[in-house]
């Protein structure tokens, strides 16, 4: 492998390790030289870590060499020779001459191009070492250097001696040495193993043990390699197979997951790498190792069961095990043994010939029955299923797989349940009495259970496939039992499809409702699910299959509200499932009432659902209720009450050990409330850790939206655009749930406007308005209408900082979006103080865009300010006050404007909304108004003159020199001079960068 080679397209994790290296470099370069010893197993990412670190260092300050694997002994001084040759190439011969005033002869031992080698004397080695020390000291003058020595486990004796010399004698600041080594290669007699303690005791030497990646980091690395995100199942399998070793993640990331559970085979080159050290073992040790590889299916093989499987006398077995442990192949673990690495176990296992392979697996399966205590109960069924399957004892394999699935389902291990059920299905046709071995269930019923497990595991596409296969297998009989199974399969397929952009879930759920016998268990559950899904479903202007089915339901009286009420009416109190469905229906029904502004009817229903969840220890139901209640309280302007609901629920779940249940969703709700309260830093503090820990795409949509909005309001455009990325923009309009689409679009629009990309905001607004019936889900449509109308205002309204010569197509687009927004809001209700305030703001923005008279614009903004004052949403109030202040200036009411702009600035600063605070300061500066008692009016930012400030506003709005000249009645050449001066004062290279910086300063 090349030195410091990248093995992935993205560097994942390792923040603490990188921080340690950077901190160490700062100390070495400024205080005293030192070394970091980076150890870790093969493939764990040592070179990648060091490569990432040195890539951030100044050019010409990093010198790298690697030890070579050339048999037992390496090439003498190999890494230092490479370092010296790089120094010669980059610093020239003069650097060596300065380090060796008496001649370059000793250096020539390593670099023959420097001249003749002197006669060998005892002191030559000391001289060489001293000259290399001097060379490094001199090279470090003026900023410091970093020397990287790779693969120290292959180092020769001379290299190790020179390294020890340098560590002990580099007493001047400036030199950082980073040495990497494979810790798994250090057997007991390895020379580096004896040297490491000595090195670690030296001053300035820090050990850095590099461990494997976490599951989330494995998923991120694999996604970067594959170019697409992994499912939770794929991530679990990849993490299990690789144990977080990046080298193996790279090798296996693109491999298809084998449904047998064995996973993709270990690639040949890695198998060879893993098996090479085993060639030195004797035949008995190898035999025991192969037996252990069969038994260690879950990582650990117990000593007792290994003893019986190996069939060796105790003394021989112990001798073999001592050999394997001493060779660092197996590791003793209390009562058993583990392989050093899972892939080593796999490689050994794959070397076993077919006959012994089957016999050994059969033997282990039988031993589990003979010695049940040798395997923990939670692993017993799964291990036995694995062994029987590998031994091709199919009837026993099917039965054991069934009970393993039951066990997995009992422990909510849905991925494992799915894997075992799929094995049952795969074996079904080869086992004559299969139905008797799975408690009398049919193939379709097992397929339905598998589809349900796939839904719970987040493998929605696989759930659809399983449901399709099971539906096709059902007989044409029309008895109640068959209809119930068919309805159950359609329900599960509908739930899976509801999570996919292509939709189709509603059609399946409605068909299931038609088929399911009302008197049979599960009918109330189906009603409650359909009520919830129809309430959330996206409504498009162009009707698709799901929308057609919804209209048919509505005509039959089955609205979301009707479905929820029917679930409540039909729930059988004797059935726990029905009572849970009724509680879920209450939450849905309560949300529908609150969405319609009826807090008195809605809130008690949701609270009843929450109480049922708490009483029955159903944390998912309880958390859903809390999240929904808080959401609707926020929409109605009761932010503080909503926050209290969430914090009480989260605290209870934390105390109960249920914190992971809906934690992401409800923290998103918390963050959203804090955002609307103007607590921008707190909103980001809540969501940023969640993004690092959550793998759910749905959760990321919620969280990214809040993060993008908060970051944009703070003026952190880089963070906002990372959250509202180009990829997210492409997906923004593809979701099947209305609230997810609305949030994604909202995040994109607010980021666009923060960046000054008015055209992009208008384009996305038009697409959303044309495609979706936003008026049907007014909760998030109100903030959407507000930001869309702001884009229209910026594109069309005259005034300071605007450019009248915008492209005709942009103005036409703005007019069309404005008309669409006006049409949407005219048909929407506004419930609660927040929605009334949004209505007032939209009216004021569209009035500005339409060119209303200054007095009318001021009146509209005054109404908006009054409406926002009735809410706790101080950031929105500040923005309205700033617009009202501008309108007051235009209407000639400067005293009113001064009061408004001071209020806007103070609130914006308190919220940490830098762009809004800067824009307020800019208006105050233009008015000549002080922002505080006894203060002078704010000075222009970056030393801009008054005329440059005027030019800067137009520049930030995208104006060309000709447009700026026309607006300010100056020549284009004068405008060009002003623009050049502005670029220089801002320290930016071009107009685009200037526009971004000016918007940050409030001049956009």
N, C-alpha and C positions, 0 to 999 in steps of 0.2 A: 504494500500500500504506500502511495506517495506520502511524503512528510506533510503533516497538517492538512491532509486531503479532506475535502468536504464529502460526507457520505449521505447528505440529505440536502434537499433544496431549501430547507428552513432549519434554523437553529432553535431547538426546543428546550425550554426549561433552563436549569443550571444557573439561575440568578444568584443564589448565594455563593456558588463557586466562582462565578465571574467577578462578583464583588470582592471576594477574597483576593483574587489575582490582581485586580486593579488596586486595591488597598496596599497589597504587598509591593507592587511596582512603585507606588508613590513613596513608600518608606525606603525602598532600595535606592531610588533615584534621588531622594532628598535627605536621607538620614544615614543609612548604612546598607551596604550590599547584602544580599541574602539569596536563599534558594527555596523553591516550593517543590516538594516531592509529590507528584500526582500519580497515585496508584489506583488500580482497578482491574477488573477481569477483562479478558480479550473482548474487544468489540463494544465496550461500555461507553466509548466516546471520549477517550482521553485526548486523542489528536484533534477531534472536532472541537472540544472545549478550548484547547490551547490555540487552535487556529482562529476561533471566534475572538478570543482575547487579543491576540497579536494583530488581528485585522484592524483593530481600533487604535493601534499605536502609530506614531509618526513613521513615515517611510525612512528607510535607512537606519533604523534603530533595532531591528530584529535580525538575529543571526541563528540559523538552525542547522542542526546535524543529527543524524540518526545512527544508532548502533545496527550492525548487520548480523543476520543469522547465518553464520558460516560454520556449522558443526558446533562442537562443544566450545571452541575458542573463537572469539570474534576477531575481526581485523583490528589491529592495534590502533588506538586513537581515532577510530573511524568517525565518530561524531565531531571531535575537535578538529580533525582535518577538514571536514566540510565547513565548519565555522571559520577556520582560518582562511580557507580558499574564498569564501564569500567576503571576508574582510579585505582580502587582497584585491578582489575584483571591485569592491565598492569604495574602499579608502585608499587604495594604491600602495605601492612599494614604500613610499615615504613613511607611512604609519608603522611599518615593520622596522624600518631603519631607526626610527625614533625609539622604538621599544627595545632595540638591540644595538646599542651604539658600538659594541665591539665586533659587529659583523652578523650576517644573517645565517651563518652556518647551521645553527641549531634549528632554526625555522625550516631550513632546507631539508631536514630529516623528514619533515611532514609535507613540505611543498618543494619538490625538486626544482621547480621553475625559479626559485629564489637563488640558486647557485650551488656551489660545491659543499659537500658535507665535511666538516672538520674531522680530524683524527679523534677516534672515540676515547674518551677518558671517563673516569668514574663520576666526575662532576657534571658531565654533559646533561644528564637527565634533570638535575637540579637547575641548571642554566635554562634548559628548555622550558621547564615549568615556570621559572621566574619571568622569562621573556613573554610567555603567554599571559601571565598575570599582568605585566606592565602593558602589554598590548590592549588588554580588555579595559584596564584602568584609563588609558589614554582615549580609547574609543568611546568611553562613557562621558568624557568631558563635554560639557555644553548641553546636557539633557538626559543622558543615561541610555543604556542599551539593555536589551533582553536577549539572553542566550537560551535557546531551546535545545535540549538533548532528549531525543526520542528513543524509546525501547531500551531502557537501561537494563532490563533483564537479560539482554543479549550482549551487554557490554563486556569488553575484555578487561584483563587485570590492569593494564596500563591506563585505560580510560578511567577506571575507578580510582586509581591512585591520583591521577591528575585532578579529578573532580574533588577528591578529599582535600588535596592541596589548595585548590582555589577556594573552597568553602572556608577553610581555616585562615586564608590569607587575604581575601578580598575585604580589607578593612576600610577602604574608602567608599563613600557613597557613589552610586551610579550604575552598578551592575546587578541585574536580576537574572538568576538562573532558574529555569523551569525544566525539571527532569521527569519524564514519564516512565512507568514500568508496569508490566502485567503482574498483578499480585497473585493470580492463579497459576503462574509459571514458577513460583518460588517454592520448590520442594525443600525439604529440610536441609539438604546439603548445598543448596544454591548459594553461591558466594554473595549475591546481593542481599539475600535474607540475613546474613550475618552483618553486612555493612550498614543496612538501613538504621538499626538502633544507634549506631555511632553517628551517622549523619544527622539523625533527628535531634541528638543531644547538642549539636553545634549551634552557636548563636546565629540567629537570623534564618534558621531552617524551619519551614512550616510544612507539615504533612497535609495532604489533601486527598482524602479517600473518595473516589468517584463511584457512586452507586448507580443502580439502574434507574431508568425513567419511571415516572408514575404511570398509572393507567391512562390518565388524561393526556399526558405528554406523549405516550406511545400513539394514542389516537391522532394527536396533532401532527406528529412526524409522519405517520402513515398516510394521513390525508394530504400532506404536502407532496409525498412521493407519488401517490395515486392521482392527485389532482381532484379528489372529491372526498367528502367526509365519509367516515366509516359508520356503519350502524353500531348500535351498542353491542350487538352479538358479535360482530366482526372484531370490534375493539377488545371485547372480553377474550375471544379466542386468540387473537394476536398477542395480547398481553400474557395470557397463560402460556403460550408456546415460547415466547421470547423472554419472558420474565423481565421485560423492560430494557433489554440490551439493544442499543440502537443499531449495531451492526446486523443483528439478526432481524430486527424490525425492518430494516432496509431490504434484507433478503426475502422476507416472507410477506411484506405488506401487500404486494400485488397478487399473491397466490390465492387461489380460490379456497374457501374453507370447506373441508371434507365433512359431510354430514355424519360420517361414522364417529366423529369426535377425535380421530387421530390427527386431523389437521394435515396440511401439506407436508410432503417429505422434506427432510433436511437437505438443502442443496449439496451436491457432491463436494464442492470445494470446502464447505464448512464441516461436512462430515469428516473429510480427510483431516482437517485441522483439529477436530475434536478427538479423533481416534488415534492420531499419531502417537501420543504418549503411552497408549495402552499396549503398543507392540513390545514393550519391555517387560510386561507382566508374565508370570508363569501360567501354565495351562489351568491349574486349579483356581487361581485368582480370577482368570478370565471367565471360567465357567461360573463361578459365584457371581461375578459382575453381570453376566447375562441373565442369570436367574433373578438377581435383584432388579434388573431393568424391566422384567415382566411384573414383578410384584410392586414396584414403586409407581403405580399408575396415578396415585394422588400425591406423589412427592416423597412420601416416607414409606419404607418397608420395615415392618416390625421384625426384631431379631428372632422371635419365636417362630413366626411363620416362614421366615427365610431359612431357618434351620431345617424345618420339615420339608420345604420345597427343594432345597439343595441336596438333601439326602447324603450329607457328608458327616463323618464323625465330628464331634464338637471341637476336638483339638485342630483338625484340618481346617474346619470352617473358620475358627478364630484366627489361625495363621493367615488364611487368605484375606480375611477382613482387615487384619492389621496391615497387610501389604497394600490393600486398596485405600485404606485411610491414610497411611503414610505417603502414598503416592498422590494424595490430594484428588483422588477420583471419587471416593465416597467420603461423607462427613458423618461422624457419629452424632446422633440426636436423641439423647435420653434413652429411649427403649428401642431405637431402630437406627436406620441409616438413610441418608439422602444423597443423591448424586450432586456433585458440585454444581451442575447446571442442568436444567431440564433438557436442553438440546443434546447434551452428552448422553443422557439416558435414552433419548430418542435414537441417537446415532447407534448406540450399542444394541438397542432393541431391533433396529432395522437390519442388523448383521446376522440375526438368528435365522437359521434355515427353517423352512416351512414345517417339517415334522416336529422338531423340538419346540418350535414356536407354539404349535397347537397343544402339544402335551403339557408344556409348562403353564399355559393359560388355564387349561382344564384342571391341572393340579392346584393352582391357586384358587380357582372357583370352589373346588371341593374342600380345600383347607379352610375357607371362610365358614363353611357349614360345620366343619369339624372343630374349629377353634374360633368361635364367633367373637370372643373377647379380644382377639388379636387385631381386629379392625374396629374402629369406633362405629357406633351404631349409625351415625349420620352418613357414613361413607359405605356401609356394608352393601346395601342394595346396588348402588351405582358401581362399586368395584366388581361385585359378582356379575352384574350385567355385562360389564366390559370384558371380563375373562371368558364368560360363556360365549359371547359374541366372537371374540378372537379365536376361540377354540372351535367355532362353528357348531356348537351344541345349541341348535336354534330354538327348540321349544323352551328350554330353560332360559335361554337368552331373552326371549320375548317376555316370559313371565317376570324375570328379574328386572327387565327394563320397565315393565309396567309399575312394579312396586317402587322402583327408583323414581319414576315420574310422580307417583303418589306422594312419596316422601318430599320431593322437590317442591311440589305444589303446596304441601303443608307448610313448608318453610318460606313460601313466597319467592322461591328461586325459579322465576319463570323461564329464564333461558335454559336452565338445566332440565326443567320439566318438558319444555318443547323438544329438546334434543332426545330425551328418552321416549317421548310419545312418537316422534318421527321414526325412531328405531323400531318401535312396536308396529307402526304402519308398514315399514319396509319389510319386516319379517312375516307379516300377516299371512300372505298367500303360501308361505312355505311351512306353516304350522297348521296341521289339520284341525286341532282343537283350540285355535287361537281365542275364540270368544269365551270359552270356559276359563282361560288363563287371565282374562282381564275383567273378571267380575261380571260376566254376562253382557258386556257392551258390544255393539256392532262396530264395524269398521267406520261407518259414518259418524257414530257417536265419539269414537276415539279421535277421528279427524276434527270434529267440532271442538273437543277439548284442546287439541293441538293448536287450532286456529285461535282459540281464546288465550292460550299461553303466549302465542306469538304477538297478539295484540298487547298483552300486558308487558311483554318484553320489548315493545317498541319496534318489532319487526313486521310492519304493516303490510308490506308487499308479500311476505311469506304467508301471512295470515290470509290474504286474499287467495293465494294459490291453494292453500290447504282447504279453504272453504269451497273453492271451485271444485276440487277433486272430490270432496265429500258430498257435495250436492249432486254431482254427476253419478255417484254410486247409489243414491237413494232409490228405492223401488217406486213404482208409480202408485202404490197403495195410498188411499186417501184417509186412512185411519188417523185418529187424533195423535197417536204417538209419533207417526211419521211426519205429520204436519208440524208438530212441536219441534222435532229435530230439524226440519227444514227451516222453520222460522228462527230457531236458535242460530243456525249457520248463517242465515241472511243477516241476522242482527250482528253477529261477529264480523262478517264481511263488511257490513255497513259501518261499523265502528272503525275498522281498519281503513276503509276508503275515506272516511271523514277526516283522517289525518293526512291525506295526500292531496296535492294540488289539483289533480285531475278530477277529483270529486267522485260522485256516484253513491256516496254513503246514504243520502236521504232516500234515494230510490230503493235501496236494499232495505232500509229500516221500515219504510212504508209498506213494502211487499211483505215483510215479516209480520207487521201488524195485521195485515189482511189474512195471513195464514194461521197465526197462532190461536189455538183454541182459548177463548177468554177464561175458561174455568180451570185451565192447567197452570201449574207454577211457571212464573217467568213473565206472565202477561203484564202485570203492573210494572215490572222492571223495564220491559220494552216501552211501555207508555212514557215512563219517566225519562228514559234515554232519548226517545224521539222528541219529547218536549224540550229537553236541553239542547239537542242538536239543531232543531229548527229555529230556536231562539238565537243561536249563534251563527247560523248559516249565512254565508254571503249572498246578497241579492244583487243580481246584475240586471241591467236594462234589457239586454238581449237574453231571452229565456233559453236555458239549457235543460237537459233532462231532469236535474234535481229541482229546478224552479217549477217546471211543469207539474211534477209530483206534489210539490208544496201547494200549488194553486188547487190541485185536485183535492188535497187534504182540507184546505180552507173551505172549499165549496161544500165539503161534507161535514163541516163544523169542527174539524180537527185542527184548530190553530194551536200555537204553542201553549197558550193559556188553557184551551180546552183539553189538550192532552194531559197537562199537569193536573188539572182538576179531575179528570177521569182516573188517573193513577191514584189519586187520593181516595176517590170514591170506591174503587174496586180492590184496594189493598186489603188483604186478609190478615187480621191481627194475629192469627195463629202462625203465620209464616214470617220468619225473621227477614227473609229476602224481600217480601212485600213491604214490610215496615221500613226497611232501608230505602226502598224505591219511593215510598211515600215521603220520607224525609227529604230525599233528593228532589222530588217534585215540589215540595214546599219551598225549597231554596230557589228553584227555577221560577215558580209562580211569584214568590216574593220579589225576585229581581224584576220580573215583568211589571209588577205594580209600581215598584220604585222607579223604573225606567219611565213610566208614565206619570211620574211626579207624585204618586200616592204613597207617601212615606208611612202613613199611619196603618195602611193595610199591608204594605210590603215588609216592613221591618219585622213585625212579630212572626211572620211566616218563616223568614230566614233564620231568626233566632230560635224558632222551634226546631228547625232542621239541625242547627248547630248543637242544640241540647241533646237531640237524639244521637248525633254522632258522638258526643261526649259520654252519654250514658251507655252506649253500646260499644265503646272503645273503637270507634271507626274514625281514625284521625283524618283520613282523606276526605270524608264527608264533612267533618267538623272544619277542616281547613278551607275546603271549597266554600262553605257557608260564610266563614269569616272574610275570605277574600272578596266574595261577591257583595257582602254587606258593606265592607269598606269602600269598594269600587263605587257603588251607587251613592253612598254618603258623600264621597268626594265629588261626584258629578252634580249633586244637588247643593254643593257648597258647604257641607258639614265636614270639613277636612279634619278637624281636631278629633271629632268623634270617630271617624274612620280610622285614624291613626291609633287611637286607643283600642279599638276592636282588634286590629292587627297585632299590636304589641302584646295584648293579653293572650291572644291565641298562640303566638309564637313562643311566648314565655311558658305557657302551659305545655306546649309540645316539647320544648327544651327540657323542662323538668321531668316529662314523662319518657324521654328518650325517643321522641317521635319527630325530632326537629327536621329531618329530611323530607317529611311528607309535605308537599306543596310549599316547601320553604322558599324555593326560588320564586314561585308565582306570587306569594304573599310579600316577599321582600321587594319584588318589583312594584307591587301596590304601595308599599311603604315609600319606596323611592319616588314614585310618581306623585304621591301626596306631598312629600318634601319638595319636589321640584315646583309644584304649583304654589306651595307656600313661600317659594323663593329661597329655600335652603339648598342651594345648588351644590355646595361642597358635601353636605350630608347625603344628598341623593347619589352623588358619585361614590362616596365612601361605602354606601350600601351595595351598589351594583357591581363595582369593579372586581371585588373578590369572587362574586358569583360567576362572572364570565370566565374566570380562570378554572372554576370547579365544575361547571355544568356542561354536559355533553349534548343536552337536548337542543335541537334546532328551534323548537317552539319556544323554549325558555330564552334562547339567545335572541329571538325576535323581540320578545317583551323587553329584555334587559338592554339590548342594543338601542332600542328606541329611546328609553329613558336616558341612557348614557349619552347618546348623540344630542339629545335636546339640552341636557344640562351642560355638556361641554360647549355646545354652540352658544348658549346663553353666557357662559363664562368667557367666551372668546378663544377657547382652546380648539381651534379649527382642525388641527391634526387629529386630536382624539375624536372629535365629532365625525370626521370623515372616515376614520378607521371603523367606527361603529356603524355609520351609514355608508358602507362601502359600495363600490360599483357593482359588485356581485349581488349585494342586498338590493340594490336599486332594480336590477333585472328581475329579481324575484318578488319585488314589492307588491305587484298586482296579481300574483299567481295564487295566493293562498285561498283556501276554501272557507275560512272563517272570517267574518266581517271585521271583528275587532283586531285581528292580527294584521289584516291588510291595511286598515285605517292607521294603526300605530306605525307600521313600516313606512307608509307614505308620509305621515306627519314628521317622522324623523328625517326623511330625505328632504322635505320642503324646508324645514327650519334650518337644516345644515346648508342647503342651497342659498337661502337668503343671508345667512351669516357670512357666506363666502362671496356674496354679491352676484351669484349666478341666477339672476332674475329670469332669464330665458329658460334655463333648465327647470326652474320651479314652475313656470307657467306651462311648460310642455307636459310635465308629470301631472300637474293639476288638471289639465284638459283630459288626459288619458283616464284619470281616476273618475272625473265627473261624467265622462262619456260612457264609461263601462259599468259603473256601479250606481245603484240607486241609494246614494249616501243618505238621502232623507229618511230612509227606512230604519236607520240605526243612528239616531241623532246624538248619542252620548259623545262619541269621538268625532262626529261630523262637525260639531260646533268649533272646537279648536282647529280642525282642518279648514273650515270656511274662513276662520279668522286669518290663518296664515296664507291661504290662497288669495284672499282679498288684499292682504298686504303686498303680495307679489304683483297684483294688478295695480295697486296704488303706485308702487315704485316704478312700474313700467310706463305709467301714463300721466301721473300728477305732476304739474309744474311746481317749481320752487327751488330753494337752495340745494345744490348738489344734484339736480336733475339735468338731463340733457334732452333738449327738445327734438333733436335730430335722430331719435332712435329709429332703427329700421322699421319700415312700414309693416312688415310681417310680424314683428314683435308687438307693436301697438295693436295690430288686428287680433293677434292671439290673446293679448291682455283683455281687449274688449269682449272677446268671446268667453274667456274664463270668467270675467266679471258678470256677464249675463247669466252664465250657468250657475255661479255661486248665488246670485240674487234669486234665481228660480228655486234653488234647493232650500235656502233659508226661509223663503216665503211660505213654503209648505211644511216647515218643521215647527213643532212645539218647542217652547223653552221653559223648562221646569227648574225652579230653584234660582238662587241668586247668580250662580256662576254662568248658567246658560243665558240668563237675561243680559249679563254683562257682555258675553260673547256676541249676542245679537246687536247690542249697541255699538260695539267696536266694529263689527262687519259693516254696519250701516254707515259709520263715520268714514271708514277706509274707502268704501265704494263711492261715497259722496265726494271725497277728494279726487278719486280717479275720474269721476264724471265731470270734474271742473266746477263744482258747486261754488257759490259765492263765499268769500271768507267768513262772513257772519254766520252763514248756515253751517259751514264746516266747524266753526268754533262751537256752535250750539250742539252739533252732533257729538263732538268730542267731550263737551261738558257733560252731556248725558252719559257717555261711556265712562267718564271718570266717576260720576256719581254711582253708576252701577257697580263698578269695580270696588268702590269704597265699601259697598255692602257685603263684600266677600273678604276672606282672609288671604287672597291671592295678590300679595304685595308687588310681585314682579310684574304681573299684568297691569296692575294699577300704575306702577312707575312708567311703563311703556305708554299707557294711555295719557298720563300726565305730560309726557314729553311731546306726544303728538298734539295734545291740547295747547301746550305752550307755543308750539310752532304756529298753530292756527290763531292763537291770540296775537302773536306778533303780526301775522298777516292781516288781522282785523284791526290792528292799531291799539290793542289793549295791552301795553307793555307791563304795567304793574301786575296784571293778572298773570301774564306770561312769566314774570320773574318768580312769582310765588309757585307756579306750577313746575318750573324747571328746577327750582331748589328741591321741591319734594321728590321729583323724579330722580335727581342726582343722589340725594341722600339714601333713598330706598335701593337704588341700583348698587351703590357702594356697599350697603349693608348685606345685600344678597350675593355680592361677588360677581355681579353681571358687568364685567369690564366694558364691553362694547356699548352697552346702554349708558353706563356712567360717563364714558368718554363722549358719547353723542350729546348727553345733557350738558357736559362741560363745554362742548363746542358751541352749542346754542347760547349758553350763558356768555361765552366769550364774544360771540357776534353781537349779542345784545348789550355788552358792556356791563353785565350784572355779576355781582359777587355771589358766590354760592354759600357763603357763611357770613355771619355778622363780623364786621371789621376787616373782612378779606378783600383783596383786590380781585377783579375779574380774572378768570383762569387765563394763563398764558397759552399761546399757540404751542402745540406739541412739536418736538424736534427742532425748535428754533425757527419755524416757518414764519414768514412775514404775513401780514394781513392779506396781501394780494396772492401770495403763494398758497395761503389757506383756501382762498376762493378757487384757485386753479386745482388744488388738491381735491376738493369736493367733487368737482367735475371729472377729474382723472379717476377717482374712486368709482364713479358711476359709469366708467367705461368710455368716457369721451375722447375723441381724437383731438389732435391739435387744432384742426379746423373747427370742430364743434366747440371746443373750449374758447377759441378766438371769437366765434360768433356770439356765444353767450355773454362774454365779458367785454365785447367791443374793442378787442385788441387784434393785432396782426397774428397770423399763424406762427411767424418767426418768434415773436415775443412769447407766445404761448409755449413754443418749443424750449426757449431759454428757461422759462419758469419750471417746466417739467424736468429739465436736466438738473436744475438747482434742487428740486424736490427729491429726485432720486439720490443725489449726493448727500443731502441732509438725512435722508432715511437710511442710507447705507445699503440700498438694494440695487440689483443689476438691471432691472427692466420695469416696464409699466405694469405688467401683471403682478409682480411682487410688490410694487408700490401700491397698487390697488388694495391688495390683501392687507398690507401694513396700515394703510390709511383707514380702512374699515375698522381695524382693531383700535385705532386711535380715535374713533368716533367721527371721522370725516367722511364716511361713506353713507 
